[in-house]
Amino acid sequence: LFTGLYPLVFNEQYRKFGYIWGVYVEPDYRNQGIAKQLTHRTTDYLKSIGCTQALLNASPLGKPVYTHLGFTEANEMRLDLV
């Protein structure tokens, strides 16, 4: 349910999502800020190409990293079709 002339998907600012996939740091290199640096560089790049929002699915180990960087949890529902 929405209010307005058009659904949000037709509003240009809502169509500029950047997706972050597959961030992984080898166990021997964890807790050195590498994931933080990778994420900062990625979000800087997404901003430079006009993205207004970055989306990702965090693992249980990654969730604290992304929360610390300012990511917030959003309500998501998923349906596996296979």
Summary of the structure (lengths in Angstrom):
residues: 82
radius of gyration: 15.5
end to end distance: 28.3
largest distance: 52.7
contacts: 134
relative contact order: 0.16
helix: 38%
strand: 10%
